[in-house]
Amino acid sequence: MRSTLVYQCSLSIFEKHDEKRRSIKTEFLAGWERNFVNTYESIKSELIWNRTVLPNPAVYGIETELRFPIEETLLPIAKRRLVKYLAAAA
């Protein structure tokens, strides 16, 4: 089964001894079984429609064929990579 797990992220920037640090907090929103109807685009549209706090959310996706606990393994890596990407873009 191919599924898509959707998390909402919020980025925090704090300073410590003349050094800026970033942290990211994630909150699980929902999960969808991906098929012809539930594409990435349709999931994003549904989020925009049902969550007015997300008028045009940025989307970051990670795909893997491996099976392992997402919260304990893939999510921390994804969070670090996203923070690194956002820091480079700033």
BAKOLPA-217695 format. One record per residue (C-alpha): residue in three letters; chain; y, z, x. Coordinates in pm, whole numbers, plus 32768, in hexadecimal, padded with zeros to 4 digits. Example, Ala and Ser with C-alpha at 12.3 -4.5 7.8 and 13.67 -1.06 7.14 Angstrom:
2
["ALA", "A", [7E3E, 830C, 84CE]]
["SER", "A", [7F96, 82CA, 8557]]
END
This chain:
90
["MET", "A", [8000, 8000, 8000]]
["ARG", "A", [8155, 7FA2, 8085]]
["SER", "A", [825D, 809B, 8021]]
["THR", "A", [83CC, 80CC, 8065]]
["LEU", "A", [8458, 8229, 808D]]
["VAL", "A", [85CE, 8249, 805C]]
["TYR", "A", [86A0, 8354, 8104]]
["GLN", "A", [8813, 8399, 80EE]]
["CYS", "A", [88B2, 83E3, 823D]]
["SER", "A", [89F2, 8496, 8297]]
["LEU", "A", [8A7D, 848F, 83F6]]
["SER", "A", [8B35, 85B7, 848D]]
["ILE", "A", [8C08, 85B0, 85C5]]
["PHE", "A", [8C59, 86F3, 8678]]
["GLU", "A", [8CF6, 8744, 87C6]]
["LYS", "A", [8C6D, 882F, 88CB]]
["HIS", "A", [8D18, 8862, 8A1D]]
["ASP", "A", [8DD6, 8717, 8A21]]
["GLU", "A", [8C9E, 8660, 89AF]]
["LYS", "A", [8C6B, 85BC, 885D]]
["ARG", "A", [8B15, 85E9, 87C2]]
["ARG", "A", [8A85, 8541, 8690]]
["SER", "A", [897E, 85C0, 85A4]]
["ILE", "A", [88E3, 8522, 8475]]
["LYS", "A", [8863, 85CC, 833D]]
["THR", "A", [876E, 851A, 825A]]
["GLU", "A", [8711, 8559, 80F2]]
["PHE", "A", [85E9, 84B2, 804B]]
["LEU", "A", [8658, 83F1, 7F16]]
["ALA", "A", [852B, 832F, 7E94]]
["GLY", "A", [83FF, 825E, 7EE7]]
["TRP", "A", [839E, 8106, 7E69]]
["GLU", "A", [825E, 8041, 7E82]]
["ARG", "A", [82CE, 7EFA, 7F19]]
["ASN", "A", [8265, 7DBE, 7E68]]
["PHE", "A", [8302, 7C7E, 7DE1]]
["VAL", "A", [83E1, 7D47, 7CF6]]
["ASN", "A", [843F, 7E67, 7DDB]]
["THR", "A", [84D8, 7DB0, 7F02]]
["TYR", "A", [85CE, 7E4D, 7FF2]]
["GLU", "A", [86E7, 7D9D, 7F3A]]
["SER", "A", [8678, 7E15, 7DE2]]
["ILE", "A", [8651, 7F7B, 7E62]]
["LYS", "A", [87B3, 7F71, 7EF0]]
["SER", "A", [8837, 7EE5, 7DA6]]
["GLU", "A", [878B, 7FFB, 7CE6]]
["LEU", "A", [8821, 8101, 7DCD]]
["ILE", "A", [897E, 806E, 7D9B]]
["TRP", "A", [894D, 8064, 7C23]]
["ASN", "A", [88BB, 81C3, 7BF8]]
["ARG", "A", [897C, 8281, 7D04]]
["THR", "A", [8AF1, 8251, 7CE1]]
["VAL", "A", [8B29, 831C, 7E1D]]
["LEU", "A", [8A8D, 81F4, 7ED6]]
["PRO", "A", [8B6D, 80CF, 7E6F]]
["ASN", "A", [8AF8, 7FED, 7F8C]]
["PRO", "A", [8A04, 80A8, 806B]]
["ALA", "A", [89B9, 8036, 81C9]]
["VAL", "A", [8847, 7FF8, 81F7]]
["TYR", "A", [8770, 8042, 8325]]
["GLY", "A", [8601, 7FE9, 8318]]
["ILE", "A", [84D1, 803E, 83E6]]
["GLU", "A", [837F, 7F9D, 83B3]]
["THR", "A", [822E, 7FF9, 8446]]
["GLU", "A", [80C4, 7FAD, 83FF]]
["LEU", "A", [8058, 80FD, 848E]]
["ARG", "A", [7FF6, 821F, 83AE]]
["PHE", "A", [8075, 8378, 840D]]
["PRO", "A", [8152, 848E, 837F]]
["ILE", "A", [82A9, 83F1, 8352]]
["GLU", "A", [8379, 8531, 834A]]
["GLU", "A", [82E6, 85BA, 848D]]
["THR", "A", [82CD, 847B, 855A]]
["LEU", "A", [838A, 8343, 84F3]]
["LEU", "A", [84BA, 83E0, 844A]]
["PRO", "A", [8533, 84A6, 857D]]
["ILE", "A", [851A, 836C, 8654]]
["ALA", "A", [85CC, 829C, 854E]]
["LYS", "A", [86E3, 839E, 8534]]
["ARG", "A", [8719, 83A0, 86AE]]
["ARG", "A", [871F, 8224, 86BA]]
["LEU", "A", [8817, 8211, 8599]]
["VAL", "A", [8902, 8310, 8639]]
["LYS", "A", [88ED, 8250, 8782]]
["TYR", "A", [8939, 8107, 86CF]]
["LEU", "A", [8A61, 819C, 8613]]
["ALA", "A", [8AEB, 8237, 8752]]
["ALA", "A", [8ADD, 80E7, 8803]]
["ALA", "A", [8B86, 803B, 86DD]]
["ALA", "A", [8CA5, 8138, 86D5]]
END
